[in-house]
């Protein structure tokens, strides 16, 4: 299987699950790393501030997990699953641009201990279809 | 589909576009941050052809602009420019603009895109029997801005006149890349730079390409908004509007109350005498918050105003904003900004927000 799907100028990494609202989660590990997709970081552009949750916080699926700010806009990142925050990416406090530079790697946001269902998540191919239709 | 400038095809290929004042405009090319820094450290090129451009012609045009706007226009020398305001009878700001005298009986007025038709009608209504004609030439002309400490070095080789000797708010008629243009030493970034107007929209791409190949970086309206905010310059529709007067907006330097007559004079004389409760004030964040339009600003537990525009400043590396704040708060006063329910720590600041020894047209050492 290839490591990524390319839609226009956006890369969708395989091996991850996605939410319609452009977050990714790696369910192969526990706790599971969460970030935003390449499409999302390109749309937000030039991030200058990432407001992350507190470790230990319980977050419900679909509610605000983080707030990202670019020069022009504020965007909410929603939790793709119910979960407890186990770790946050402290590098982002000084270098929020990591999210733009490496959204699937060094620009990760939090690690969640997944609680309950995650049947609403999308496979990379399904998420790629959504991105394709946004173009 | 919105209106397009003569450079639309370049923008649609190279920029992220968005609608602004009815025009499809470039918001950024390679990134707002790098475009802001290019203007602060080198030279950026903006397409500002969306700006409203009107020519006032006729024997009474200078006198008429003295009546229509708050500053004194009739005393301008040829190719001298001035910032002025158009107010209504209550002293509310209808628009801000730059007027440049072209000749004995003609003036170029550059005003905000969003207000262009409104201003044109206002100028028509008050014309009475005066010998003055007003013509909008936004459609068939173009306007560019080259801004930054290297602006002169970039632009000079393309011009057939010496531009280094042009003082701020003065201009020259010359050819730029072979096209007849009005070049003025003006801008909306706080930096040294030039604004270029040509009546020949068909030459826009040639002049644009010439300035890019001379070394300027294309910059969009995203960077322009950050740059003007860093410089403390107000944006109509956000920081100034009909509900605010020039004294609240700290634009009284553009109001000549001693003129015998102008629209809004009676109201403004009264406001000047009585003083104002709220003043447009700069605020700089001491923590990581970014103030946005509409956010509440408080001091000593009491709301003292709201943000009228705010952003992250790549130059000062902090959130910056302006808003109408109650009471004349001295610089350095602590004030808090309600950032989506979190209390952000702010400090009342002078503008420009940046260190003027390092950035802006007054800097000591040119880059």
Contacts between the chains, C-beta under 8 A, distances in Angstrom:
chain1	res1	chain2	res2	distance
A	45	B	16	7.4
A	45	B	28	7.1
A	45	B	31	6.9
A	45	B	32	7.2
A	46	B	28	8.0
A	46	B	31	5.4
A	46	B	32	5.2
A	46	B	33	5.0
A	48	B	33	7.9
A	48	B	290	7.0
A	48	B	312	4.3
A	48	B	314	8.0
A	49	B	288	5.5
A	49	B	289	7.9
A	49	B	290	6.1
A	49	B	312	7.0
A	67	B	340	7.2
A	69	B	290	5.1
A	69	B	312	7.0
A	70	B	32	8.0
A	71	B	32	4.8
A	71	B	33	6.9
A	71	B	222	6.6
A	71	B	226	6.2
A	71	B	311	5.8
A	71	B	312	5.2
A	71	B	314	7.7
A	72	B	27	7.6
A	72	B	32	7.0
A	72	B	222	5.9
A	72	B	225	8.0
A	72	B	311	7.5
A	74	B	290	7.7
A	74	B	292	6.8
A	74	B	340	7.8
A	93	B	288	7.7
